[in-house]
Amino acid sequence: MNSMNHDDFYTLVKRYGMDTGYTNIWGEYQNAPDETLIHILNTLGVSVNDAQDKTAILRALQQFDDQRLNQILEPVLVVRESDHPIKVRVRLPKQDTSCAIQWELTEEVSESTEKATIHQGTFIQDDLQWQTSGTLADGTVIDEYDWEVPVALPWGYHLLSFFKTPEGKKEPMAEMALIMVPNQCYSPDALERGSRVWGPAVQLYAFRSKRNWGMGDFTDLKNVVSWCSQNGSGIVGLNPLHEMFPHQSRHISPYSPSTRLFLNTLYLDIEAMDDFNECKDIQDKVQSEPFQSRLARLREQDMVDYAQVAEIKRPLMEQLFAHFEKEHLNQKTQRGKAFQQFLQEQGRPLYQLALFQALQAFRYKNDMHQWAWQSWGDDFASPLAKGVKAFEANETHQKQIQYYLYLQWQAHLQLSEAKNEAKALNMPAGLYLDLAVGSDISGAEVWTDSELFALNMNVGCPPDECNQKGQDWGLPPMIPSQLRERAYTPFIRILRQNMAYAGALRLDHVMGLMRLFWIPKGQPGTNGTYVQYPFDDLLGILALESHRNQCIIIGENLGTVPERVQEKMDEWGILSYKVFLFERYALGTFKPAKDYPKEALVALSTHDLPTIQGFWASEDIRIREQLNLYPNDEFRVAQINNRVDERQGVLELLQQENLLPESLKGQLAESIPDISPELVLALHEFLARTPCSVFMVQLEDLFDQRKQINLPGTVDEYPNWQRKVMADLEDWSSDPRMQKLLEKMKQAYGSLVQTS
């Protein structure tokens, strides 16, 4: 179709923050289908059904302008501390420009003040700096001005309000959230002084220990923190700990949670709960031979059996809550009051999660096909729906809601213990948590605020060499305009809830702060396009919250990364994410240690890539062949041939760095079928030589595991998110592979913690 006919249509598309296409991995520009662009426009509330309907398009453009011009103040303004003076855009119709407008600036209440500081003043339209004009559909001319805020503001969330004052009366005109943010994200003193930090990267569920119940739990995590303090490590990396679906234990991907606001209660250590220590009958049951035999079998398995773990834990959790309710909640003991205080602090979002979980469990129990809220009908489609109100009014259901609230409280207490242990040991970073890019459409986060999300869209990425149809992650995106209208409060809440436990936070797919690839539900990835997000605003809020929570920010920027993303990460002090297997020059040779950046986290591999043993043995290629995951035979053969060169490149790199084990000097990679522990250790020593601020050691690489944690592009074909680490936590220090690693890390990093 003639592009000239698309000029107005494409103008409309861009006004709403959409790209008209994308550049694929081969450098070719691919126009997004008109149907996709129209679909997204409709999702955003724009009534256009044909890219050639000029009348509808021009009407939509005018409606866009009217909506903007009718806003006296934007809903939110994010201002960096170095941006002075603060200029606020004001839109006013041409009228009596001598009329006075009163302004009030209410500062956020700080910990040191009991009430807010309020600044006040007046101005007239003639005092403002005129910038431009626009015309509404009815012919009204709107002038746009800049108003300079006449007071200095600290970092924080402030409120700007305008009032008319006819005949001395104060009438509200408009208000705006004014967010003052630091210039960069938080960095601890140790890193600022040039120190570096290392630690284990772990999947918490995958921990083996001689005491857990078949999967890692929060006590295992606390014990790992103690182990790190004894062995010179200053950080513990974790998978996302977001809440999943208690009623459905087979939903296990930590990157597709029910909500990112709260914790996965299956990680609770039952025996560490105060109520367990008060319940002799439950203690006797747990100590019984049949129960202990069942736990032993679960510990011995190489895969986490989530269903069995849940089957053991959930009934005991219910009994412990019943005890707590009777002995503490009803009796209003100190523990009962502490629970109520927690509920008050967490507020409505936590209650809505518990309400959702109680409702979901009830519906699922009566009909297993109703596991998703979309099947519940209009009466249950939101927390305010009529059926939901009737449900929560029932006394039995209220007890179930209280039960889920109790579990979140217990999870909070146990994870906080691990965090506080790291803090007490003066670990430079402590817990390094992972924030998923989105939540499952059938989960609590979307149900409680469905208007925030584009429910008929999924997030993904364009086609690449491995996925020629693109990737669809099945996660609904937040609508950018909704985020701005709410002054970014949903984003702020997610950051705060995760940073509450974290000394470092990894943002999965950090590019999503700038743009996300929207795919109409049911369409292939080839039919998607990018939608832009308010990048600088989100980065500013990220910086503010990182300082308030003293949390290092790490952006997962693997794959095709726009140049602007890396520039902004450097500008805002966000550590980039460097994976050895990807760190190569254009011709494929591996980069030497000196060419890695300082402002980065470095790792040998990740959960989505083969372990180093699997890489060397081409295990990932074999599995992809077995599952028929290659797009064509040509690409499969190319990968096999490339792997031979890659292995040889590893040997050459280590030779150049004088790290190649003596026994391997002069050998070709093709004569080495399996990577030796000495070669794995040399690779870890190589990464420890890089100037990168953070080095994460993936336990699967250290303990000689071949099969990777997650195989992208698979669901049931491969046991994703189930494989355990091959060594018990209690045996780490005595393992010769770990002992040798610790020697190398001590030489490279020294002691990173101080015992109290």
LINWOGI-V593514 format. One record per helix or strand of 3 or more residues. SS is the DSSP state (2 for helix, 1 for strand). FROM is the first residue (numbers start at 0). TO is the last residue. Records with the same first field share a line. If there is no record, write none. Layout:
BEGIN
SS->FROM-TO ; FROM-TO
END
This chain:
BEGIN
2->2-14 ; 33-42 ; 53-68 ; 124-126 ; 165-167 ; 188-191 ; 203-205 ; 217-229 ; 264-266 ; 269-271 ; 273-276 ; 279-286 ; 288-299 ; 305-328 ; 333-365 ; 367-369 ; 372-374 ; 377-379 ; 385-392 ; 394-423 ; 443-446 ; 449-451 ; 479-484 ; 488-498 ; 509-512 ; 524-526 ; 534-547 ; 562-571 ; 579-581 ; 592-594 ; 611-615 ; 618-625 ; 632-655 ; 661-663 ; 668-670 ; 676-688 ; 698-701 ; 728-730 ; 735-748
1->20-22 ; 28-30 ; 75-79 ; 86-92 ; 99-105 ; 117-123 ; 128-134 ; 140-147 ; 155-163 ; 170-180 ; 196-201 ; 234-237 ; 258-262 ; 429-434 ; 456-460 ; 470-474 ; 503-506 ; 514-519 ; 528-531 ; 551-554 ; 574-578 ; 599-602 ; 693-697
END
